[in-house]
Amino acid sequence: MVGGGLAGCATAISLARRNVSVCLLHLMPARPQLAVGESVPPDVRKVLRELGLWEKFLEQRHEPSLGSCSAWGGTDLGYNDFVLNPHGCGWHLDRTRLDALLLDQANSCGVALFPISRFALLESASDGSTVLKTVAQDGAERRLTARYVVDASGSRSVVARQMGARQVVLDRLSFVYGIFDEPKAAITSQLTLLEAQELGWWYSARLPGTKLAVAFASDASIVRDHSLAREREWLALLSKTRHLAQMIEGYRLKDIVVRVAPTFRLDRVAGANWLAVGDAAAACDPICSQGIMNALEDGIRAAAAILDALNGHPDSKEHYAKYLDVRYTDYLANRNYFYGLERRWSESSFWTRRLSRNEKAPFSAERTISAAIPLVEFLEGSSYAR
């Protein structure tokens, strides 16, 4: 298992609970992970129960999420709450605690955890197994042999790309995040807020403690041309929002950070004795809020496919690829629907680009590649590996 994020841990836990020997290469980030205000819907209860984690998740006391509100396609706020959901409320996540919970569960299930700083090399052994070369944090090299390799490395897809798979990129959003401290007497909404603007869109969500994440999503060219990575220009644009600016009045900006969020799928997600899971297989636009649920569900599905493969079912990877194809097709439909609702700025390059991108090529389990990418050392500090 290359990657110790949510998808990798979910796969490892599901396999280990079925008596499969699993080694998880936990890629240690070179820089602290950025808290971006992630949340999950009430349906996460079902997935966490399947992983044996629901009660432990509740013990972590994540902030409840009552739903979301949005000014999208018009100036007024619309609401999507969880009041009548049979599974209860959603949750604003403390991502650090959630990641630690899954790693601890994997360890408790017997998964061997190896923190590493780099994953450098894949080689095929004569018996059909795969040899992996890794570099530990202290610089020591380790070689491991596995019957099956899972790429859970996040959006870098390091294993899949070394196996010759190619990322088919649909979009590449730039996010400018601002982290705010709440005023002492503030009562921050438990709803996630989404607000469209001519140059892109904004969202805000609670963070652990007394903090709030506010992010602006746009094209890199727009961020650059309008100097939106600078605090003054970013705050000036934020002040022009109708709802968000009012909500954070009196809040103090603590930090501002730029991150890139690609939307892509692999042209093949599985091959001989390997498969990709979570963001390594397909990364979705955050507008659809599917990343964490996809990571956990993909891990469970991937584990089932691997068990079938280890038990001699050669079509297991095709079934897994079909599952991902259906999921990605549904995601594209949702993404196109959401962006299609916003028609107020027909001259805006940001919105016209979103409306013109509609890629539907299916996933594949195998494909002939003329030449794989050169072997290089990857993951010298990763972003979120889901």
N, C-alpha and C positions, 0 to 999 in steps of 0.2 A: 504494500500500500504506500504509494508515494504521495504524501500530503496528509496532514493531521487536522484538516478543517472539518466542517460538519459532514460533508459527503464522504470523506475518507473514514471518519470515525463511525458513521452509520453503517457503511459497508463492512468495516472491521468487526463491529459489534455483532451484526447479523450473522456473519460467517463464524465468529468465535463461539456464539451460542449454539451453533450446529456442529461444534467439535472440529472446525477447520483451524489448522495452525496458521496464525496470521502475524506478520511483522509489519509494523507501521512506522514509516520513516517520517518523522515529524519535522517539517521544515521550519526552522526558527527564523523569524523575520529579523532583518538587519535594523529595522526601525520600529518603534512602537506602532501598533495598529491604531488607526484613527476611528474613534467612536462616531458613527454617522447617523445614529438615530434609526436603528432597524427595529421592525416589529413583525409579529406573526399573527395570523388570524386564529379564531377559536378552534378551527379544525386541526391545529397542531397537536391537540390532545391525543387524537387517534394515532398519529405517527409516533409520538413520544411513548405512548403506552406500548406500542409494538416493540420499541427498543428497550422497554423496561425502565423508562426514565421519568414518567409523568409525576410521580410523587416527589422524586428528588428535584425535579424542575420547580414544583410548587414551593418546596423548601427554600429555594433561592430567592423567592419574593421579588420577582421581576415586576415592574410597574404595569398595572392593568391598562389596556388600550380599549376604549369604548367604541372605536371605529375611526372614521375619517370624514373630513369635510373638504369640499373643493369648489373653487371658482374656475370653472373650465368650460369654455364655450359660451360664457356669459359672465356678468359681473357679480351675480348673486351667489351665495354659498348654497351648495347642495350637500346633503348629509347621507352617509351610509354607515349606520350604527349596528352594533351587535346585540341590541336589547332583546330581540326575539330569537337569537341564535341558540339552538338547543345545547351547544357546547359552551355557552357562556361568553365571557369577554375574550379579547385578544390580549397581546402582551407587547409592551415596549421592552426591548431586550437589553440587558447588560451582556454584551457579546463576549466579553472576557470571561465572565462567569459561566456562560453557556458553553463556550469552547472547552473550558476546564472540566465541566461536568461530563462532556462526551469523552474526553481523553481519559478521565478517571474511570468512567464506565467501561471503556475499552480495556483498560489495564485490569480492572476487576474481572473481566470476562476471560482473561488470559492472553490478551494481545501483547506481544513484545513491542515496546516503544523505544525507538532510537531517535533522539534529537539530532538533527544534522543541519549544517549550514549550506551545503550544496549537494546537488545530485548531478553526477557528472557523466555517467556512461552506462549504456545498456549493451550487453553482448549475448548472443545465442550460444548455448552450450550444446554439445554433441547429442545429449539425451533429450533435447527439446525444451529444457528449462532455460531460464533467463538469469544471467549474472548481472547484478547491479553494483556499480561502484559509487560510494558515497564519501563525503568528507564531513567529519564531525566538527563541532565548534572549536575544538583544540587543534584542528588541522590534521588529525589522524584519519587515514583512509581505511575504509572497510569494504569488503566485497561480500555480497550476499547472493544466494541462489534461491530462486523461487519458481514454482510450477506455473504461477499465474501472477501477473502484475496489473495493478489498478492505478490508473492515472487520476489522482485526486488533487492535483497540484494547482487548481484554480485556473484562471484565464490564461496562464502561460502554456498549459497543455503540454508539459515537457516530455512526458513519455510518448504520448500520441504523435507528437511532431517528430520525435526521433524514430518512430515506427513508420514515418512517411505520410501521416495524415496531415491535412491542410486546414487551416482555419478559414472559413468562408465568412467574411466580415460583412454585416449588414449596416452597422452604425457604430459610431464612436463618440459618445458624449463626454464632455468635460464638465466636471462638477467643481464648483467653488464652495467649500464648506466654511461656515462661520459657527464657532462654538460660543454660546452666550452663557453668562452667569445670571441666574434669576435674582431679581430684587428680593429682599427679605420677606416682604409681605405679599409676594406674587402668588397667584393660584394659576398654575399653568394648565391649559386644557389637556385632557387625556385623549383628545382626538388628534390624529395626524392631519395637518393642513397642507393642501395642494393648491397652488395658484398659478395660472398661466399668465404670461406676459409676452410682449411682442418679440423680445429677443430670446425667449426660452421659457422655462417654468421653475417654480420654487416649491420647496416643501419644508416643513418643520416637524420635528418630533422630539419627544422628551428623551433625555439621557439619564443615566443613574445619578442620584444625588440631586443637586439643584442646578442642573444645566439643561440647555436646549440646543439642539442642532438645527441649523438653518442652511439649506443648500440651494444653489442656483445651478440649473442644468442647461447647457447650450453647446454649440459647436466651438471647437478650439479656436477657429478663426474669429468668431464673435467675441470670445473671451479676450483674445489678444487685441483685436482692433479697438475694443472699448476699455482696455486696461482693467478688466474686471478681477484680475488676481490681486489688485491693489485695494487696500482696505477702504480708502475714501471713495473710489469709484463704485466698488461693490455695495457699500452702504448707501450711496446715492441712488443706485438702481433699486435697492431694497425699499428705500423710502417711497418709491413710486408705486408700490403694490397697494392694493385697496384694503386688503384684510390683514395680511401678515405684518405690515408695518405697524398697524394699530395693536396687534396682539403682543408684540415684543417691545412696546414703548416702555422705557425705563430699564430695559435689560442692558447689560454691559458686554460688549464683544471682547472675548478673551483671546481668540486665535482665528486665523484664516488659512485654509489649506486647499490646494488644487489636486484633484485626482481624476484619472481617466477611467471611464467605464465602457469597454467595448461590448457590442452585441454581435455574437457570431455563433456558428455551429461548426463542428468538424465535418469534413466530407466523409469520414468514416470514424466510427466510435468504438470499434472493436476489431480484433484480428486474432491471429494465432496466439493464444495464451495471454491476451491483454484486453482491457477495455478502459474507457474513460467514463468518469462519473462527475456529476455536479457541473460547476462552471468550466471544468476541463473539457467537457463534452459540448456544452452549449451555455453561453452566457446571455442573459435576458436583460432587456431595458428595465431599469428600476421603476419605471412608470407602472409596470404591471405587478410589482411587489411579490414576485414569485421565487426569488433566489433561495431563501432559507428553506421553504417548503420543498422546492425542487431538490435541493441538496439532500435532505433527509429521505424523501421518497425515492430518489434515484439510488441512494445507498442501499436501501432495502431491495429494490428491484435488481440492482447490480449483483448483490449477494446471491439472489436466487439464480441469476444467469450463470454465475461462476460455479455454484454447486452443480447445476445441470452439466456444465462443461466438464467439471472434474469427474462426474459420473458417466461420462462418455456420450453425452447428447450433443452432436456436432452442430445442430441448428440453434443452440442457445443464444449465440451472439446475434443471429438474425432476428430472433424474437426481441432481444434487448434493443437492437437498433430500431425495430418497428415501434416499440414503446416510446422511445425518444422522439421518433419522427412524429407520432401522433401528438405528443406533448408540445413539441416545437411548433407544429402546425396550429394547434390551439392557441399557443402563445402569440404567434404572428397575427392571428385573427383578432385577439384581444388588443394587441398593440396598435394595429391599424385602426381598430374601432375607436380607441381612446384618442389617438392623434387626429382621427377624422372628425371628432366632435368639435374641435377648435378651428373655426373658420373666420375669426375676426381679423386676422392679419394676412391677407392674401399676398401682400408684397414682401412679407418677411421671409428671408432666405431660410431661417431655421424651420419654420412651419412648412414651407413648400418642400424642403428636403425630406421631412418626416413623411409627408403624404406621398412622395414619389418612390419611397423604398418599400418594396413588397416582394421579398425573396422567398421562394417556396420549394427549392430543391430538397429532395428527401435525404435522410441519413443513409449511410451504407455501412455494412459490417466489413466488407473487404473491397479493395480496389487496387488495380495495378498502378504502381507509382514508378516512374522512370528513374527518379533519384530522390532519396530521402534528404532532409536537410543535414548539413554537416553536424557531427557530434561536437557540441560545445558545452561549456559548464553553465548551467541554468540556476535560477533561483538564488541569486546572491541578495536575499532580502525579498520576500514575496509580499503581494497585496493579499487581500482576503482570499483564502483557498477554501471554497465551499465544496 
